[in-house]
Amino acid sequence: MTTTIADTSHFLTLEEGLASGEVLVTEQGSDGMARRRDGRVIPNYSVSASVNQLVLINRSKHPLLLLAGELVSGGKQDRIIGKDRLVPVGAEPLPLNVFCVEHGRWSSGANFSAAKTIVHPSVREQAAVAQKQTEVWNAVRSGTTAAAAPAAPPARMSVEVLSGAIANEAPTESYDGLYNKSRSVGGSVDSFVKKCSAVSRKKPAA
């Protein structure tokens, strides 16, 4: 049986697009600039900022591939993409469904950058499947201990470790601050992954 792998090289990733400036993600109602089909650039003053919706503009010459769970950092609070989708070349400014993963911040800021992170499957599931903001926050705060696929076991951490990290290192309860930048939680995640890897190497071949 021959396995066929599709060529995805002509797609632009969100990380690449934000890094190059060819893709712009902003809060709704920010004074960012939007490009119309006729080539004119106009201010974007549509509506006020919303927790669960941003605005995305694809200014590149490639279709943009978005994956549920991709983290964008900045704006009024960090968000994750709500569902997989393709954004064609030349599309109008797109209302982008998102979920907040930084419960304790709503401050000044309009534009976003890529955090080079796709959140843990248990957090991604709450956004892409359950589509409930409160459950996304709960999954971030609980140590991502919800059921996940065997290939990506959840990192199980004590309430004390997480509470200490929130108090001392991630007061806004941001996913990025807790799981990417916190020394205490990050160390627990790394330790857990190493243990799982060691167990999987010891399993006899089927």
Backbone as CSV, one residue per row, in Angstrom:
resi,resn,N_x,N_y,N_z,CA_x,CA_y,CA_z,C_x,C_y,C_z
1,MET,0.850,-1.203,0.000,0.000,0.000,0.000,0.879,1.244,0.000
2,THR,0.640,2.150,-0.912,1.442,3.360,-1.033,0.779,4.512,-0.288
3,THR,1.579,5.187,0.526,1.067,6.338,1.263,1.375,7.618,0.500
4,THR,0.343,8.417,0.263,0.508,9.679,-0.452,0.511,10.839,0.526
5,ILE,1.530,11.672,0.449,1.629,12.842,1.321,1.354,14.089,0.487
6,ALA,0.356,14.848,0.907,-0.009,16.051,0.152,1.047,17.132,0.334
7,ASP,1.288,17.876,-0.721,2.239,18.983,-0.678,1.570,20.212,-0.074
8,THR,2.044,20.636,1.089,1.462,21.805,1.770,2.400,23.007,1.726
9,SER,3.437,22.944,0.895,4.452,24.000,0.890,3.910,25.340,0.396
10,HIS,2.791,25.306,-0.347,2.248,26.571,-0.867,1.368,27.280,0.150
11,PHE,1.122,26.644,1.306,0.352,27.292,2.356,1.269,28.099,3.274
12,LEU,0.734,29.177,3.795,1.448,29.993,4.773,0.938,29.644,6.157
13,THR,1.846,29.465,7.116,1.412,29.211,8.486,1.195,30.539,9.206
14,LEU,0.438,30.488,10.269,0.167,31.700,11.041,1.462,32.273,11.613
15,GLU,2.316,31.406,12.115,3.591,31.864,12.672,4.419,32.594,11.623
16,GLU,4.511,32.026,10.416,5.276,32.657,9.338,4.660,33.993,8.937
17,GLY,3.334,34.007,8.817,2.652,35.225,8.378,2.778,36.363,9.364
18,LEU,2.635,36.076,10.653,2.767,37.128,11.664,4.203,37.619,11.754
19,ALA,5.166,36.697,11.632,6.580,37.081,11.715,6.986,37.991,10.561
20,SER,6.455,37.723,9.361,6.824,38.508,8.179,6.005,39.783,8.040
21,GLY,4.911,39.886,8.775,4.027,41.036,8.635,3.002,40.880,7.528
22,GLU,3.001,39.719,6.845,2.036,39.492,5.767,0.649,39.143,6.303
23,VAL,0.603,38.740,7.564,-0.670,38.457,8.224,-0.786,39.371,9.432
24,LEU,-1.944,39.956,9.600,-2.189,40.862,10.716,-3.379,40.336,11.512
25,VAL,-3.195,40.194,12.832,-4.277,39.821,13.735,-4.432,40.944,14.753
26,THR,-5.629,41.499,14.849,-5.873,42.627,15.753,-7.161,42.425,16.534
27,GLU,-7.300,43.224,17.596,-8.575,43.279,18.299,-9.620,43.925,17.390
28,GLN,-10.875,43.541,17.547,-11.951,44.237,16.840,-12.000,45.690,17.298
29,GLY,-12.281,46.564,16.343,-12.432,47.966,16.684,-11.140,48.694,16.925
30,SER,-9.996,48.019,16.736,-8.711,48.716,16.896,-8.509,49.648,15.715
31,ASP,-7.527,50.524,15.811,-7.292,51.456,14.706,-6.264,50.905,13.723
32,GLY,-6.253,49.550,13.596,-5.399,48.942,12.593,-5.904,49.267,11.194
33,MET,-5.105,48.978,10.184,-5.478,49.290,8.815,-5.945,48.023,8.098
34,ALA,-6.982,48.150,7.307,-7.525,47.029,6.555,-7.420,47.314,5.061
35,ARG,-7.030,46.293,4.277,-6.902,46.451,2.833,-8.154,45.925,2.146
36,ARG,-8.759,46.756,1.300,-9.951,46.353,0.549,-9.549,45.726,-0.771
37,ARG,-10.528,45.099,-1.414,-10.255,44.434,-2.689,-9.800,45.409,-3.776
38,ASP,-10.240,46.655,-3.695,-9.853,47.622,-4.708,-8.454,48.192,-4.458
39,GLY,-7.772,47.665,-3.429,-6.405,48.100,-3.146,-6.303,49.229,-2.156
40,ARG,-7.427,49.875,-1.834,-7.385,50.985,-0.883,-7.209,50.474,0.540
41,VAL,-6.449,51.222,1.330,-6.248,50.874,2.730,-7.073,51.818,3.588
42,ILE,-7.936,51.267,4.434,-8.820,52.083,5.255,-8.681,51.685,6.719
43,PRO,-8.948,52.617,7.638,-8.910,52.255,9.063,-10.013,51.255,9.389
44,ASN,-9.729,50.379,10.348,-10.705,49.395,10.781,-11.309,49.844,12.112
45,TYR,-12.505,50.408,12.057,-13.187,50.889,13.259,-14.526,50.185,13.433
46,SER,-14.595,48.894,13.151,-15.873,48.204,13.059,-16.668,48.218,14.360
47,VAL,-16.291,47.411,15.327,-17.021,47.340,16.593,-16.015,47.275,17.723
48,SER,-16.501,47.259,18.961,-15.598,47.219,20.100,-14.951,45.844,20.233
49,ALA,-13.867,45.805,20.989,-13.121,44.565,21.182,-13.999,43.506,21.836
50,SER,-13.760,42.253,21.486,-14.541,41.134,21.996,-13.603,40.022,22.437
51,VAL,-13.931,39.361,23.550,-13.093,38.273,24.045,-12.949,37.175,23.011
52,ASN,-14.047,36.805,22.355,-14.045,35.625,21.495,-14.007,35.910,20.003
53,GLN,-13.633,37.136,19.626,-13.479,37.411,18.200,-12.405,38.459,17.959
54,LEU,-11.509,38.131,17.032,-10.473,39.057,16.580,-10.691,39.321,15.091
55,VAL,-9.811,40.111,14.505,-9.854,40.374,13.060,-8.534,39.915,12.462
56,LEU,-8.608,39.162,11.379,-7.407,38.670,10.694,-7.390,39.175,9.265
57,ILE,-6.220,39.621,8.808,-6.034,40.069,7.428,-4.871,39.286,6.824
58,ASN,-5.132,38.603,5.716,-4.088,37.876,4.998,-3.629,38.721,3.819
59,ARG,-2.450,39.350,3.966,-1.922,40.216,2.911,-0.893,39.500,2.050
60,SER,-0.724,38.210,2.274,0.297,37.463,1.536,-0.237,36.988,0.187
61,LYS,0.631,36.336,-0.575,0.257,35.772,-1.867,0.013,34.274,-1.755
62,HIS,-0.203,33.816,-0.517,-0.429,32.394,-0.279,-1.665,32.204,0.603
63,PRO,-2.382,31.097,0.423,-3.477,30.803,1.346,-2.899,30.540,2.740
64,LEU,-3.618,30.972,3.747,-3.155,30.877,5.128,-3.826,29.696,5.821
65,LEU,-3.026,28.858,6.465,-3.532,27.705,7.193,-3.572,28.019,8.684
66,LEU,-4.779,27.949,9.265,-4.952,28.168,10.694,-5.311,26.850,11.361
67,LEU,-4.713,26.583,12.519,-4.977,25.359,13.255,-5.589,25.680,14.612
68,ALA,-6.642,24.968,14.961,-7.257,25.148,16.274,-6.211,24.915,17.357
69,GLY,-6.182,25.811,18.335,-5.242,25.667,19.436,-3.970,26.472,19.280
70,GLU,-3.742,27.084,18.103,-2.561,27.938,17.942,-2.706,29.168,18.832
71,LEU,-1.639,29.507,19.523,-1.664,30.612,20.478,-1.138,31.887,19.836
72,VAL,-1.901,32.978,19.971,-1.430,34.296,19.563,-1.317,35.151,20.822
73,SER,-0.207,35.866,20.919,0.115,36.588,22.147,0.041,38.090,21.928
74,GLY,-0.524,38.799,22.915,-0.592,40.252,22.833,-2.012,40.744,22.967
75,GLY,-2.315,41.830,22.248,-3.648,42.401,22.310,-4.054,42.719,23.732
76,LYS,-5.332,42.605,24.014,-5.828,42.836,25.362,-5.652,41.608,26.249
77,GLN,-5.545,40.428,25.627,-5.263,39.181,26.330,-4.892,38.123,25.295
78,ASP,-4.108,37.126,25.696,-3.711,36.059,24.785,-4.934,35.222,24.395
79,ARG,-4.941,34.740,23.142,-6.049,33.923,22.647,-5.509,32.688,21.928
80,ILE,-6.391,31.718,21.705,-6.074,30.591,20.832,-7.105,30.533,19.710
81,ILE,-6.663,30.055,18.540,-7.541,29.915,17.387,-8.613,28.865,17.713
82,GLY,-9.868,29.158,17.347,-10.971,28.300,17.732,-11.183,27.081,16.853
83,LYS,-10.799,27.152,15.567,-11.027,26.009,14.685,-10.072,26.042,13.505
84,ASP,-9.855,24.882,12.898,-9.029,24.791,11.694,-9.743,25.507,10.544
85,ARG,-8.978,26.224,9.753,-9.581,26.851,8.573,-8.504,27.324,7.614
86,LEU,-8.889,27.563,6.375,-8.014,28.136,5.358,-8.522,29.527,5.003
87,VAL,-7.597,30.476,4.905,-7.940,31.849,4.532,-7.343,32.105,3.152
88,PRO,-8.166,32.307,2.132,-7.640,32.463,0.773,-6.896,33.773,0.572
89,VAL,-6.147,33.820,-0.488,-5.448,35.045,-0.888,-6.473,36.105,-1.255
90,GLY,-6.240,37.340,-0.805,-7.113,38.438,-1.179,-8.437,38.485,-0.442
91,ALA,-8.568,37.702,0.628,-9.824,37.693,1.374,-10.041,39.012,2.105
92,GLU,-11.293,39.352,2.302,-11.632,40.527,3.110,-11.163,40.294,4.548
93,PRO,-10.983,41.379,5.336,-10.676,41.198,6.761,-11.656,40.210,7.387
94,LEU,-11.120,39.222,8.072,-11.903,38.077,8.510,-12.200,38.123,10.007
95,PRO,-13.479,38.020,10.407,-13.793,37.847,11.830,-13.275,36.470,12.263
96,LEU,-12.400,36.447,13.256,-11.694,35.232,13.653,-12.187,34.767,15.020
97,ASN,-12.785,33.580,15.068,-13.275,33.028,16.330,-12.115,32.516,17.171
98,VAL,-12.042,32.972,18.406,-10.924,32.637,19.290,-11.447,32.383,20.704
99,PHE,-10.552,31.858,21.554,-10.843,31.692,22.971,-9.685,32.252,23.781
100,CYS,-10.033,32.889,24.885,-9.029,33.510,25.734,-8.318,32.459,26.577
101,VAL,-6.989,32.574,26.680,-6.210,31.714,27.571,-5.368,32.576,28.514
102,GLU,-5.932,33.717,28.878,-5.285,34.618,29.848,-6.395,35.326,30.622
103,HIS,-6.915,34.646,31.613,-8.141,35.063,32.282,-8.025,36.408,32.986
104,GLY,-6.825,36.725,33.512,-6.711,37.881,34.397,-6.237,39.169,33.771
105,ARG,-6.269,39.286,32.445,-5.799,40.535,31.810,-6.796,40.999,30.761
106,TRP,-7.096,42.272,30.772,-7.839,42.945,29.698,-7.307,44.363,29.663
107,SER,-6.181,44.551,28.967,-5.470,45.824,29.021,-5.254,46.367,27.622
108,SER,-4.600,47.523,27.549,-4.371,48.163,26.257,-3.512,47.277,25.377
109,GLY,-3.762,47.357,24.102,-3.029,46.550,23.137,-3.954,46.181,22.007
110,ALA,-3.413,46.087,20.796,-4.263,45.803,19.644,-3.749,44.636,18.814
111,ASN,-2.443,44.593,18.554,-1.893,43.603,17.634,-1.346,42.376,18.368
112,PHE,-1.226,41.294,17.601,-0.794,40.017,18.158,0.432,39.491,17.423
113,SER,1.207,38.688,18.136,2.329,37.976,17.533,2.135,36.487,17.789
114,ALA,2.834,35.660,17.012,2.732,34.219,17.202,3.535,33.814,18.421
115,ALA,2.977,32.934,19.244,3.685,32.461,20.428,4.424,31.153,20.151
116,LYS,4.355,30.672,18.903,5.023,29.433,18.499,4.583,28.266,19.377
117,THR,3.296,28.251,19.711,2.763,27.239,20.608,1.389,26.786,20.140
118,ILE,1.166,25.474,20.175,-0.177,24.925,20.084,-0.480,24.351,21.456
119,VAL,-1.579,24.757,22.054,-1.868,24.392,23.431,-2.113,22.886,23.558
120,HIS,-2.068,22.416,24.805,-2.249,21.011,25.100,-3.599,20.526,24.576
121,PRO,-3.690,19.247,24.143,-4.942,18.730,23.584,-6.169,18.947,24.459
122,SER,-6.011,18.895,25.791,-7.178,19.065,26.651,-7.722,20.488,26.603
123,VAL,-6.831,21.482,26.396,-7.273,22.871,26.245,-7.851,23.069,24.845
124,ARG,-7.161,22.522,23.859,-7.616,22.632,22.461,-9.010,22.032,22.301
125,GLU,-9.257,20.900,22.991,-10.554,20.237,22.888,-11.687,21.128,23.384
126,GLN,-11.448,21.849,24.464,-12.500,22.715,25.003,-12.840,23.844,24.037
127,ALA,-11.830,24.297,23.277,-12.062,25.369,22.304,-12.699,24.839,21.020
128,ALA,-12.119,23.779,20.452,-12.542,23.311,19.136,-13.791,22.443,19.185
129,VAL,-14.001,21.709,20.278,-15.123,20.785,20.355,-16.226,21.318,21.276
130,ALA,-15.894,21.528,22.541,-16.899,22.023,23.487,-17.285,23.469,23.199
131,GLN,-16.316,24.262,22.756,-16.533,25.670,22.401,-17.126,26.471,23.560
132,LYS,-16.569,26.248,24.747,-17.024,26.964,25.930,-15.846,27.690,26.570
133,GLN,-15.964,29.016,26.656,-14.870,29.809,27.191,-14.529,29.420,28.631
134,THR,-15.531,29.212,29.467,-15.261,28.882,30.871,-14.495,27.573,30.990
135,GLU,-14.787,26.606,30.106,-14.091,25.328,30.156,-12.652,25.463,29.665
136,VAL,-12.417,26.381,28.725,-11.042,26.654,28.292,-10.241,27.199,29.465
137,TRP,-10.792,28.185,30.180,-10.101,28.725,31.346,-9.840,27.641,32.387
138,ASN,-10.836,26.782,32.626,-10.680,25.712,33.615,-9.561,24.754,33.225
139,ALA,-9.478,24.435,31.916,-8.443,23.519,31.448,-7.054,24.128,31.613
140,VAL,-6.925,25.436,31.380,-5.639,26.116,31.573,-5.251,26.089,33.046
141,ARG,-6.195,26.411,33.903,-5.905,26.525,35.333,-5.725,25.173,36.024
142,SER,-6.338,24.113,35.483,-6.302,22.820,36.161,-5.054,22.008,35.864
143,GLY,-4.163,22.541,35.062,-2.962,21.778,34.747,-3.144,20.878,33.555
144,THR,-4.136,21.181,32.725,-4.435,20.401,31.519,-4.513,18.911,31.845
145,THR,-5.299,18.583,32.862,-5.410,17.190,33.287,-6.613,16.472,32.691
146,ALA,-7.323,17.125,31.796,-8.458,16.464,31.167,-7.979,15.315,30.298
147,ALA,-8.885,14.409,29.951,-8.515,13.249,29.139,-7.956,13.703,27.803
148,ALA,-6.879,13.072,27.371,-6.240,13.423,26.099,-5.837,12.143,25.383
149,ALA,-5.418,12.280,24.142,-4.995,11.130,23.361,-3.769,10.483,24.003
150,PRO,-3.625,9.133,23.889,-2.483,8.448,24.501,-1.134,8.987,24.045
151,ALA,-1.077,9.489,22.805,0.185,9.995,22.275,0.604,11.304,22.933
152,ALA,-0.346,11.975,23.590,-0.024,13.252,24.242,-0.604,13.255,25.649
153,PRO,0.028,12.509,26.578,-0.522,12.413,27.935,-0.532,13.748,28.639
154,PRO,-1.583,14.020,29.428,-1.661,15.296,30.129,-0.622,15.408,31.223
155,ALA,-0.175,16.622,31.463,0.787,16.864,32.531,0.019,17.033,33.835
156,ARG,0.203,16.109,34.777,-0.550,16.147,36.026,0.296,16.826,37.089
157,MET,-0.190,17.952,37.555,0.531,18.727,38.554,-0.375,19.029,39.716
158,SER,0.225,19.216,40.861,-0.576,19.467,42.052,-1.185,20.862,42.008
159,VAL,-2.266,21.013,42.749,-2.918,22.315,42.869,-1.948,23.317,43.481
160,GLU,-1.119,22.844,44.413,-0.177,23.740,45.082,0.849,24.314,44.106
161,VAL,1.362,23.461,43.220,2.349,23.916,42.233,1.729,24.956,41.303
162,LEU,0.530,24.668,40.814,-0.132,25.587,39.892,-0.509,26.897,40.576
163,SER,-1.033,26.803,41.794,-1.420,28.010,42.514,-0.204,28.883,42.798
164,GLY,0.915,28.246,43.153,2.136,28.999,43.396,2.652,29.678,42.146
165,ALA,2.563,28.970,41.002,3.020,29.552,39.738,2.153,30.736,39.334
166,ILE,0.836,30.605,39.535,-0.074,31.704,39.206,0.227,32.919,40.076
167,ALA,0.443,32.676,41.360,0.688,33.777,42.293,2.020,34.470,42.037
168,ASN,3.048,33.696,41.692,4.401,34.254,41.623,4.931,34.501,40.216
169,GLU,4.417,33.758,39.223,5.007,33.847,37.885,4.007,34.183,36.785
170,ALA,2.727,33.880,36.984,1.733,34.108,35.928,0.448,34.651,36.533
171,PRO,0.494,35.878,37.086,-0.681,36.422,37.774,-1.908,36.615,36.891
172,THR,-1.728,36.700,35.575,-2.884,36.850,34.685,-3.435,35.493,34.234
173,GLU,-2.850,34.408,34.780,-3.278,33.049,34.428,-3.163,32.784,32.932
174,SER,-2.104,33.278,32.332,-1.926,33.059,30.897,-1.318,31.684,30.650
175,TYR,-1.778,31.024,29.597,-1.241,29.714,29.220,0.256,29.828,28.954
176,ASP,0.632,30.850,28.222,2.040,31.043,27.876,2.886,31.227,29.136
177,GLY,2.401,32.036,30.067,3.142,32.275,31.290,3.268,31.037,32.148
178,LEU,2.209,30.228,32.206,2.215,29.033,33.044,3.042,27.895,32.446
179,TYR,2.802,27.578,31.178,3.356,26.354,30.620,4.602,26.550,29.768
180,ASN,4.868,27.775,29.361,6.077,28.030,28.568,7.152,28.781,29.341
181,LYS,6.743,29.624,30.290,7.710,30.507,30.942,7.906,30.235,32.430
182,SER,6.951,29.583,33.070,7.062,29.308,34.496,8.102,28.223,34.755
183,ARG,9.037,28.492,35.660,10.063,27.498,35.977,9.485,26.317,36.738
184,SER,8.581,26.583,37.672,8.026,25.498,38.485,7.139,24.573,37.669
185,VAL,6.190,25.130,36.914,5.295,24.304,36.109,6.031,23.733,34.908
186,GLY,6.850,24.538,34.260,7.615,24.052,33.116,8.479,22.864,33.480
187,GLY,9.088,22.942,34.654,9.911,21.829,35.120,9.087,20.588,35.358
188,SER,7.869,20.748,35.888,6.984,19.609,36.126,6.561,18.963,34.818
189,VAL,6.260,19.799,33.823,5.881,19.276,32.506,7.038,18.495,31.892
190,ASP,8.251,19.072,31.916,9.415,18.398,31.346,9.669,17.064,32.035
191,SER,9.544,17.051,33.364,9.766,15.834,34.129,8.752,14.770,33.766
192,PHE,7.489,15.188,33.609,6.430,14.244,33.273,6.664,13.648,31.886
193,VAL,7.026,14.494,30.936,7.278,14.017,29.571,8.423,13.019,29.548
194,LYS,9.492,13.291,30.319,10.634,12.371,30.367,10.229,11.016,30.931
195,LYS,9.388,11.029,31.981,8.930,9.781,32.579,8.109,8.971,31.583
196,CYS,7.219,9.658,30.856,6.385,8.976,29.861,7.228,8.391,28.738
197,SER,8.248,9.144,28.324,9.132,8.674,27.257,9.901,7.440,27.706
198,ALA,10.348,7.444,28.964,11.098,6.311,29.493,10.231,5.066,29.554
199,VAL,8.959,5.230,29.961,8.036,4.101,30.036,7.766,3.538,28.653
200,SER,7.561,4.425,27.680,7.250,3.959,26.319,8.424,3.205,25.706
201,ARG,9.671,3.598,26.060,10.839,2.896,25.518,10.986,1.502,26.092
202,LYS,10.451,1.293,27.303,10.569,-0.013,27.966,9.524,-1.008,27.504
203,LYS,8.464,-0.521,26.839,7.400,-1.433,26.406,7.921,-2.377,25.332
204,PRO,7.598,-3.680,25.455,8.045,-4.632,24.436,7.369,-4.385,23.104
205,ALA,8.057,-4.696,22.032,7.493,-4.522,20.695,6.323,-5.464,20.493
206,ALA,5.287,-5.014,19.793,4.089,-5.828,19.578,4.395,-6.952,18.595
